[in-house]
Amino acid sequence: MIGKALRLAPAVILIAAFSWAAISVAVRSVAEAPPDVKVIRIGHWQLEGGVRDGFNQMGAEFAALPEVIKKYGKVRIVQDAIPEGIYGQWISTQMIAATAPDIVEVGLGLPGPIWLAYQSRYFYPLTDMANAPNPFNAGTDLAGMALKDTMGDGMRSGYQEELQEYTRVPLARFTSRVFYNRDLLKKLTGLSAPPRDFRSFTAVCEQISKAHDPTGQPYVPIASSKYHVGMWIGNLFDPLTYSAVFKADFNRDGFVGNDETFAAIRSGALSFDSKLVRAKYDGLKQMVRYFQAGFTGLTRDEAVFLFAQQRAVFICTGTWDAGSLIQQAEGKFTVGATIYPQPAQNDPEYGSLVFGPNFDPAGQGFPFGITRFSKHPGLARDFLLYLASRAGNARLNQIIGWIPATLGAPLPPLLAGFEPVNTGMYTALNTDLGGQTVVKSQQLVSLLQTDPSYKVDQFLTEFGQFYRSQGVADWEEAQRDWRRAITNNERSLAVMRGEALLRAADKPSDVSWIRYRDYLSHRQLFQDLGHVRQVRMVVNPDATVRAPYAYSPEALARIKADLSHSSATTGPTP
Amino acid sequence: MKQGLVTYLAGLKSVPLALLLIIALGCDRGVPSAKPSELVQEGWQRFRLGQFEQASHQFSRAIETAGPAEESIRLQAIYGLANIAAFGVDRNLERAKGYFQRIISESPDSDLAAWAALGIIRAQDVISGSDRPADAEKLDAGYAEVIARYPKSAAADDAFLFLQALRLKVAKPGAREKVIEEVTARINSGTKQRLDALYDLLSTANRDLNKNISAYENLVQAIAHREVDPGNPNSVDASAVFRAGVAAQFDAGDFAAARKIYASFSQKFPRDPRGFSVKMLMEEMDKKEAEMRKSLAGEGSAK
């Protein structure tokens, strides 16, 4: 009898566990979605406490709006907050099983082509929504404006070029800032806020590096890691190369691509010994002296730990981490935020390379789309519009501590006073030609960061020689990539043409044909012609060719004639 | 009881098979009733996602199921197969040619025949994989033939653009002058088609010939005639506007026009990083004017 019971035990346990699970799921489903309530599920990977609180509060406020009650009755917003590590698998399972939430955060955990395929098959296009006013902006100066025009970047980040449709609405913006331990800064330097210019900032770091804690250990001025060092380079030292635009922007689009950098170096328009190239690496060399030893081998969390342990005064990171930093400092110290300390215009070394503030935009992120599995797509759209409205977006981001995506919504208190800078110096040097040059650059920059005896001069000579000699192979590979891109463009054109023929064969004014012609001209024809011009420049570098931003003789003659004419008609200036 | 449980547990072995069956059935649901036009639409969607086999399957089914009244859809499905052969993973030019030729022979005077004729040349051009294809003359003749055979078609408009672009890329002696002559003649013929691209071609040719003022004037015309896709936030080309401002300033010395263009750039693209360069370039114009005024004043007093 006992033997029989033992033999049946696994099956009994299995059946019991299954029944318990089934009942739990059923009970939870009824609790989440009572029969008279319309439920909107929102799936995302943001496990920070603020985000979940934000959605909970916004959901409750939305459901209580009289117009929502009138239109939809009882509404409830339910969240699926999924850890980053399994978000890709989770979303795939949900999509394939047709059980995906109504609203889904897009972009993490899967390769780009998979997200593209999902957006094409399982998401509603939001182009009509992007082009229509957001009703939740009524009564503000955004009333009547298309949703896309109420967002910081014109909602470009929500547009899927391959699908030629808007598919996502971004709900926050992100940038990076230097955060600091206010109490420790005050204690060690007497300052209540750090200086904003590079020279004074490094002087403060020097002062901090000489101070010791009660156990006799020296303080670290800046907590850093392999994750953080790129932010210092990108936000502080890359913009020092800005003036290369006027020497190397051969196609005059205002930027300097890797091929233009290569052409400029080969033709002699730029050299590794030029002030702007040297400044980038020299500034970095000066700054890394204040990072903790061995930072290149450390991870982001290890640097944050050092900061949270009050062993370091400064740390740079994305504004998405601000809430976590404050949380970790709670009850121990106060966190402050500041901008990256840019060299002043009178800086003895770098001043001549500074023409204004650094370009410091806040990119749009936190993007959400609406899936075709939604039982209430209209309600899902309205909730998304509510979150994207000025008031809704300000409130959501205030709870989370992020920068709002909608125009005119105020910054969270910690970042107030450090608004993103949309007009400023940007990087104009790109030596990443391909595999070999990138690897060599990484090796030598790493040496520059970690070996005090390895000088900037050595780096510039060594990397310069490698770049000039081995760069050709990388450049040639890039040309093959370019030809592959041309074939991919031709595929896109074939699809656009095929769909236009199906949809509006006899209507050349139909938007599908406009898209086709636009793509043909500007993505295929003229990009290819511009590229060919650039290739000629690299193959036959000619230092005698007029610089891209130099006046032609005809231009000088015209300016002179215009000025002579205006002084003749207006008389001499007193 | 025991027998029943054993049978039950043994039955569990077939669960994976049952699941596979359910998935297979699920994948296929609804498809059999699709109309040929829907199959073609689905084919293009699959093509867009790089799923060429599935795209090919959809186009083939459309060909099989299209009725006599759906001749145009059937030809479009063949056109889909031709494009897969030409630009898909395998890139089989001969097979592509076969499909394109089939369209031309089955419906020689249709618009689709013009697109098919252009498709043959485009496939050759793209497959050549070079900026300066060895058989450039053959390609040149191919594009010219499409233009001559289907003069009023949209495909011929495309062929004209590709032909002139090819000439500019290959850049044989006298080619740029020929481009300027032919494109100017086309614009002067009163055509309203593709004016932005035609002016862009002129601008490129003139710039290559160092005729900078003409290049600038062409660029301004190209921007003025630009066809904007209202749904695409990237359709308004910030780079083209920026370039026009730079050309007005440095090539033409037309500061009034440059200031106007730069102002329009700042207004249209307030968050573009190049706004800072625009500011710098505006300051440079002020400086240049002050410098030249001083020099003119010096010349005046010397006289």
Boltz contact constraints between the chains, C-beta under 6 A:
constraints:
  - contact:
      token1: [A, 117]
      token2: [B, 49]
      max_distance: 6.0
  - contact:
      token1: [A, 127]
      token2: [B, 231]
      max_distance: 6.0
  - contact:
      token1: [A, 154]
      token2: [B, 233]
      max_distance: 6.0
  - contact:
      token1: [A, 156]
      token2: [B, 233]
      max_distance: 6.0
  - contact:
      token1: [A, 159]
      token2: [B, 233]
      max_distance: 6.0
  - contact:
      token1: [A, 252]
      token2: [B, 243]
      max_distance: 6.0
  - contact:
      token1: [A, 252]
      token2: [B, 246]
      max_distance: 6.0
  - contact:
      token1: [A, 253]
      token2: [B, 239]
      max_distance: 6.0
  - contact:
      token1: [A, 254]
      token2: [B, 242]
      max_distance: 6.0
  - contact:
      token1: [A, 254]
      token2: [B, 274]
      max_distance: 6.0
  - contact:
      token1: [A, 254]
      token2: [B, 277]
      max_distance: 6.0
  - contact:
      token1: [A, 359]
      token2: [B, 273]
      max_distance: 6.0
  - contact:
      token1: [A, 422]
      token2: [B, 271]
      max_distance: 6.0
  - contact:
      token1: [A, 423]
      token2: [B, 275]
      max_distance: 6.0
  - contact:
      token1: [A, 423]
      token2: [B, 276]
      max_distance: 6.0
  - contact:
      token1: [A, 424]
      token2: [B, 276]
      max_distance: 6.0
  - contact:
      token1: [A, 426]
      token2: [B, 273]
      max_distance: 6.0
  - contact:
      token1: [A, 483]
      token2: [B, 129]
      max_distance: 6.0
  - contact:
      token1: [A, 487]
      token2: [B, 126]
      max_distance: 6.0
  - contact:
      token1: [A, 490]
      token2: [B, 87]
      max_distance: 6.0
  - contact:
      token1: [A, 490]
      token2: [B, 126]
      max_distance: 6.0
  - contact:
      token1: [A, 491]
      token2: [B, 87]
      max_distance: 6.0
  - contact:
      token1: [A, 494]
      token2: [B, 83]
      max_distance: 6.0
  - contact:
      token1: [A, 494]
      token2: [B, 87]
      max_distance: 6.0
  - contact:
      token1: [A, 495]
      token2: [B, 44]
      max_distance: 6.0
  - contact:
      token1: [A, 495]
      token2: [B, 47]
      max_distance: 6.0
  - contact:
      token1: [A, 495]
      token2: [B, 48]
      max_distance: 6.0
  - contact:
      token1: [A, 498]
      token2: [B, 44]
      max_distance: 6.0
  - contact:
      token1: [A, 498]
      token2: [B, 80]
      max_distance: 6.0
  - contact:
      token1: [A, 499]
      token2: [B, 44]
      max_distance: 6.0
  - contact:
      token1: [A, 501]
      token2: [B, 76]
      max_distance: 6.0
  - contact:
      token1: [A, 502]
      token2: [B, 40]
      max_distance: 6.0
  - contact:
      token1: [A, 514]
      token2: [B, 227]
      max_distance: 6.0
  - contact:
      token1: [A, 514]
      token2: [B, 229]
      max_distance: 6.0
  - contact:
      token1: [A, 515]
      token2: [B, 229]
      max_distance: 6.0
  - contact:
      token1: [A, 518]
      token2: [B, 229]
      max_distance: 6.0
  - contact:
      token1: [A, 518]
      token2: [B, 235]
      max_distance: 6.0
  - contact:
      token1: [A, 521]
      token2: [B, 197]
      max_distance: 6.0
  - contact:
      token1: [A, 525]
      token2: [B, 161]
      max_distance: 6.0
  - contact:
      token1: [A, 525]
      token2: [B, 165]
      max_distance: 6.0
  - contact:
      token1: [A, 526]
      token2: [B, 200]
      max_distance: 6.0
  - contact:
      token1: [A, 529]
      token2: [B, 165]
      max_distance: 6.0
  - contact:
      token1: [A, 529]
      token2: [B, 168]
      max_distance: 6.0
  - contact:
      token1: [A, 529]
      token2: [B, 204]
      max_distance: 6.0
  - contact:
      token1: [A, 532]
      token2: [B, 131]
      max_distance: 6.0
  - contact:
      token1: [A, 532]
      token2: [B, 169]
      max_distance: 6.0
  - contact:
      token1: [A, 549]
      token2: [B, 250]
      max_distance: 6.0
  - contact:
      token1: [A, 551]
      token2: [B, 250]
      max_distance: 6.0
  - contact:
      token1: [A, 552]
      token2: [B, 212]
      max_distance: 6.0
  - contact:
      token1: [A, 552]
      token2: [B, 251]
      max_distance: 6.0
  - contact:
      token1: [A, 554]
      token2: [B, 213]
      max_distance: 6.0
  - contact:
      token1: [A, 555]
      token2: [B, 250]
      max_distance: 6.0
  - contact:
      token1: [A, 555]
      token2: [B, 251]
      max_distance: 6.0
  - contact:
      token1: [A, 555]
      token2: [B, 252]
      max_distance: 6.0
  - contact:
      token1: [A, 555]
      token2: [B, 253]
      max_distance: 6.0
  - contact:
      token1: [A, 558]
      token2: [B, 253]
      max_distance: 6.0
  - contact:
      token1: [A, 559]
      token2: [B, 253]
      max_distance: 6.0
  - contact:
      token1: [A, 559]
      token2: [B, 292]
      max_distance: 6.0
  - contact:
      token1: [A, 560]
      token2: [B, 292]
      max_distance: 6.0
  - contact:
      token1: [A, 563]
      token2: [B, 292]
      max_distance: 6.0
  - contact:
      token1: [A, 563]
      token2: [B, 293]
      max_distance: 6.0
